[in-house]
Amino acid sequence: MIVLKIIGWVLLGLLALIIAVLCIKVVVSVEYSEKRTEVFVKWLFLKIPLYPAKKKEAATGEESKTEEKPTEAAKKQSSAGPLKLLYEAEGIDGLIEIVKRVFSYLGTFFGGLFRAFIIEDFQLDVCCAKKDAAATAIYYGEVSAALFPMLGAIASGCTMKNYDINIYPDFLARYSEASFYLRLHVVPIRLVGITLALVFKLLFKVLVGLVIKISRTKNGSPEVQQNKESNAKNNNKTKERIPDAVFSLICNFTLSF
C-alpha cells in the first residue's frame, strides 16, 4: 500500500513538472536586413540558432542503400477504397458534409494556433525606390496596398504589444531596401491543448462515424442498399446542378482513394 502511494506521488510530481515546463514560454526572434539574417529560438537558458544553420561535416563512409521490395500483401489492394464505399453509402452530399466539418475543425485549430502566439516586438522598415520619381510613387503605392491590409489582419488577429511600421518612398535612392525585426513567444501548453482538441474532434466526431458507416456498407445491410438507391438519385440531381467537367473531376478524385 505504501509502495502504491509512493508511486502515485512520484507520478503526480512528474506530471506537475511536465506541466510547469510546458508553461514556460518559448521565444522566437527573427532579424532580417540587407547584410544579415538571423533566426533563433530561446527557451530557459537554451538559445538554438535556426538560421544560419551550423555546417555539418561531410560523412566519410558511404552508407549502403537498401531498397525494400513491396510485399504481396501491399500489392494486393481492395478494389473498393474506404472513400468509395462511403461515396456509395452516403453519396456526394455526405462526402461534402464530412469535408465541410473537417475544414471547420481545421479553421478553429489554425485560428486558435494563430492567437496563441504573442508578438512582443515588431519593427518593419521599407524604403521604396525605382529608376524615376513616377515609378517610385507607383511602387510605393503598390507596396503600401499589399502590406498594410496584411499587417492590419495580423494585428487584429493576435496580440501585438509593440510595433513600428515605416514604409516610405525615397526618390533619390537607387534601389529599394527592407529590414525587419520580429520577436514573439508562445506557451507550449496552449499549443498542446489546441492540438488535443483538434485530435479529439477528428477522432470522435469524424473518424468514428466514418468507420461505422464503412463497416455498414461492407456488411451490405438493407438500410445501406436503400441509401445507395436514394443517393444514386441525389447524385443524378447533383450532376444536373454541377457542370459535367467539374462533376467528373470531383468523382474521379474521390474514387481514386
C-alpha positions as CSV (number, residue, x, y, z in Angstrom):
1,M,0.0,0.0,0.0
2,I,2.8,2.4,0.9
3,V,4.6,1.5,-2.4
4,L,1.5,2.4,-4.4
5,K,1.2,5.7,-2.6
6,I,4.9,6.5,-3.3
7,I,4.4,5.6,-7.0
8,G,1.3,7.8,-7.1
9,W,3.1,10.8,-5.6
10,V,6.0,10.3,-8.0
11,L,3.7,10.2,-11.0
12,L,1.9,13.3,-9.7
13,G,5.2,15.0,-9.2
14,L,6.3,14.1,-12.8
15,L,3.0,15.4,-14.2
16,A,3.3,18.6,-12.3
17,L,6.9,19.0,-13.5
18,I,5.8,18.4,-17.1
19,I,3.0,21.0,-16.8
20,A,5.4,23.5,-15.2
21,V,7.9,23.0,-18.0
22,L,5.2,23.4,-20.7
23,C,4.1,26.7,-19.0
24,I,7.5,28.3,-19.7
25,K,7.3,30.4,-22.9
26,V,9.3,29.8,-26.0
27,V,10.8,32.9,-27.6
28,V,11.4,33.1,-31.4
29,S,13.4,36.0,-32.8
30,V,13.8,36.9,-36.5
31,E,16.0,39.6,-37.7
32,Y,16.4,40.5,-41.4
33,S,18.4,43.1,-43.2
34,E,20.3,43.5,-46.5
35,K,23.5,42.4,-44.7
36,R,22.4,39.5,-42.5
37,T,19.6,37.3,-41.5
38,E,19.3,35.6,-38.1
39,V,16.6,33.3,-36.7
40,F,16.9,31.7,-33.3
41,V,14.7,30.1,-30.6
42,K,15.2,30.7,-26.9
43,W,13.8,28.6,-24.1
44,L,15.0,28.9,-20.5
45,F,18.8,29.2,-20.8
46,L,19.0,27.5,-24.2
47,K,19.5,29.5,-27.4
48,I,19.1,27.5,-30.5
49,P,20.1,29.1,-33.8
50,L,17.9,28.1,-36.7
51,Y,19.4,30.3,-39.4
52,P,22.2,30.4,-40.4
53,A,22.5,26.8,-39.5
54,K,25.8,25.3,-38.4
55,K,27.7,23.5,-41.1
56,K,27.9,19.8,-40.6
57,E,30.9,17.8,-41.5
58,A,30.5,15.5,-44.5
59,A,30.3,11.9,-43.7
60,T,33.4,9.9,-44.9
61,G,31.8,6.5,-45.2
62,E,29.3,5.6,-47.8
63,E,26.0,4.3,-46.5
64,S,24.5,1.3,-48.3
65,K,21.1,2.0,-49.5
66,T,18.7,-0.9,-49.2
67,E,15.5,-0.8,-51.2
68,E,12.6,-2.5,-49.6
69,K,10.6,-4.5,-52.1
70,P,6.8,-4.3,-51.7
71,T,5.3,-7.4,-50.3
72,E,2.5,-9.3,-51.9
73,A,0.0,-8.0,-49.3
74,A,0.9,-4.4,-50.2
75,K,0.5,-5.1,-53.9
76,K,-3.0,-6.5,-53.4
77,Q,-5.3,-3.6,-52.8
78,S,-9.0,-3.9,-52.4
79,S,-11.0,-2.9,-55.4
80,A,-13.1,-0.5,-53.3
81,G,-11.3,2.0,-51.1
82,P,-12.9,3.4,-48.0
83,L,-14.0,6.7,-49.6
84,K,-15.5,4.8,-52.5
85,L,-17.6,2.7,-50.0
86,L,-18.6,5.9,-48.2
87,Y,-19.5,7.5,-51.5
88,E,-21.8,4.6,-52.4
89,A,-23.4,4.7,-48.9
90,E,-23.7,8.5,-48.4
91,G,-23.4,10.0,-51.8
92,I,-21.8,13.3,-52.8
93,D,-23.8,15.2,-50.2
94,G,-22.4,13.0,-47.4
95,L,-18.8,13.5,-48.6
96,I,-19.3,17.3,-48.9
97,E,-20.7,17.4,-45.3
98,I,-17.7,15.5,-44.0
99,V,-15.2,17.8,-45.8
100,K,-17.0,20.8,-44.5
101,R,-16.9,19.5,-41.0
102,V,-13.1,18.7,-41.3
103,F,-12.4,22.2,-42.7
104,S,-14.4,23.8,-39.9
105,Y,-12.3,22.0,-37.3
106,L,-9.1,22.9,-39.1
107,G,-10.2,26.5,-39.2
108,T,-10.8,26.6,-35.5
109,F,-7.5,24.9,-34.9
110,F,-5.5,27.4,-37.0
111,G,-7.4,30.3,-35.5
112,G,-6.5,29.2,-32.0
113,L,-2.9,28.5,-33.1
114,F,-2.6,32.0,-34.6
115,R,-3.9,33.6,-31.4
116,A,-1.6,31.5,-29.2
117,F,1.4,33.5,-30.5
118,I,2.1,36.8,-28.7
119,I,4.2,39.3,-30.7
120,E,6.4,41.2,-28.3
121,D,8.1,43.4,-30.8
122,F,7.8,44.0,-34.5
123,Q,9.9,46.5,-36.4
124,L,9.5,47.0,-40.2
125,D,11.3,49.4,-42.4
126,V,10.8,49.5,-46.1
127,C,12.4,52.0,-48.5
128,C,10.7,52.1,-51.9
129,A,12.9,53.3,-54.8
130,K,12.8,53.0,-58.6
131,K,14.6,54.4,-61.5
132,D,12.5,57.6,-61.7
133,A,10.1,59.5,-59.5
134,A,6.9,58.3,-61.2
135,A,7.9,54.7,-60.9
136,T,8.9,55.2,-57.3
137,A,5.5,56.7,-56.4
138,I,3.6,53.9,-58.2
139,Y,5.8,51.2,-56.5
140,Y,5.3,52.9,-53.1
141,G,1.5,52.7,-53.6
142,E,1.7,49.0,-54.6
143,V,3.8,48.1,-51.6
144,S,1.5,50.0,-49.2
145,A,-1.6,48.4,-50.7
146,A,-0.1,44.9,-50.2
147,L,1.5,45.3,-46.8
148,F,-0.9,47.4,-44.7
149,P,-4.0,45.2,-45.1
150,M,-1.9,42.1,-44.2
151,L,-0.3,43.8,-41.2
152,G,-3.7,45.0,-40.1
153,A,-5.1,41.5,-40.2
154,I,-2.1,40.2,-38.2
155,A,-2.5,43.0,-35.6
156,S,-6.2,42.3,-35.2
157,G,-5.9,38.5,-35.1
158,C,-3.2,38.2,-32.5
159,T,-1.8,40.1,-29.6
160,M,0.9,42.6,-30.6
161,K,2.5,44.5,-27.8
162,N,4.9,46.8,-29.6
163,Y,5.3,47.5,-33.3
164,D,6.7,50.2,-35.5
165,I,6.0,50.2,-39.3
166,N,7.7,52.6,-41.6
167,I,7.1,52.4,-45.3
168,Y,8.3,55.4,-47.3
169,P,9.4,56.4,-50.8
170,D,12.9,57.6,-51.5
171,F,13.2,59.5,-54.7
172,L,17.0,59.8,-54.5
173,A,17.9,56.2,-53.7
174,R,18.9,53.8,-56.5
175,Y,17.3,50.6,-55.2
176,S,14.8,49.5,-52.6
177,E,15.7,48.2,-49.1
178,A,13.9,46.4,-46.4
179,S,14.6,45.3,-42.9
180,F,12.5,43.9,-40.1
181,Y,12.8,42.5,-36.6
182,L,10.3,40.1,-35.0
183,R,10.2,38.8,-31.5
184,L,7.3,36.6,-30.4
185,H,6.7,34.0,-27.8
186,V,4.3,31.1,-27.3
187,V,3.4,29.0,-24.2
188,P,3.8,25.3,-25.2
189,I,0.9,24.1,-23.1
190,R,-1.5,26.2,-25.1
191,L,-0.3,24.5,-28.3
192,V,-0.8,21.1,-26.6
193,G,-4.3,22.0,-25.6
194,I,-5.3,23.3,-29.1
195,T,-3.8,20.2,-30.8
196,L,-5.5,17.8,-28.4
197,A,-8.8,19.5,-29.0
198,L,-8.4,19.0,-32.8
199,V,-7.3,15.4,-32.4
200,F,-10.4,14.5,-30.2
201,K,-12.8,16.3,-32.7
202,L,-11.4,14.5,-35.7
203,L,-11.2,11.2,-33.8
204,F,-14.6,11.0,-32.2
205,K,-16.7,13.3,-34.5
206,V,-15.3,12.3,-37.9
207,L,-13.3,9.0,-37.9
208,V,-15.6,7.0,-35.6
209,G,-18.6,7.9,-37.8
210,L,-16.6,7.0,-41.0
211,V,-15.6,3.6,-39.6
212,I,-19.2,2.8,-38.6
213,K,-20.6,3.9,-42.0
214,I,-17.9,2.0,-43.9
215,S,-18.5,-1.2,-41.8
216,R,-22.2,-1.0,-42.5
217,T,-21.5,-0.6,-46.2
218,K,-19.3,-3.6,-46.3
219,N,-21.9,-5.7,-44.5
220,G,-24.5,-4.8,-47.1
221,S,-27.5,-4.2,-44.8
222,P,-30.9,-3.5,-46.3
223,E,-30.8,0.1,-45.0
224,V,-27.5,0.7,-46.8
225,Q,-28.9,-0.6,-50.0
226,Q,-31.8,1.8,-49.7
227,N,-29.4,4.6,-49.0
228,K,-27.4,3.6,-52.1
229,E,-30.5,3.9,-54.3
230,S,-31.6,7.2,-52.8
231,N,-28.0,8.5,-53.1
232,A,-27.8,7.5,-56.7
233,K,-30.9,9.6,-57.4
234,N,-29.5,12.5,-55.5
235,N,-26.2,12.2,-57.3
236,N,-28.0,12.5,-60.6
237,K,-29.7,15.6,-59.4
238,T,-26.4,17.0,-58.2
239,K,-24.9,16.2,-61.6
240,E,-27.6,18.3,-63.2
241,R,-26.6,21.3,-60.9
242,I,-22.9,20.9,-61.4
243,P,-21.2,21.2,-64.8
244,D,-20.2,17.8,-66.3
245,A,-16.4,18.6,-66.2
246,V,-16.4,19.6,-62.6
247,F,-18.6,16.7,-61.6
248,S,-16.4,14.1,-63.3
249,L,-13.3,15.7,-61.7
250,I,-14.8,15.5,-58.2
251,C,-15.9,11.9,-58.7
252,N,-12.5,10.8,-60.1
253,F,-10.6,12.5,-57.3
254,T,-12.9,11.0,-54.7
255,L,-12.9,7.4,-56.0
256,S,-9.1,7.3,-56.6
257,F,-8.5,6.8,-52.8
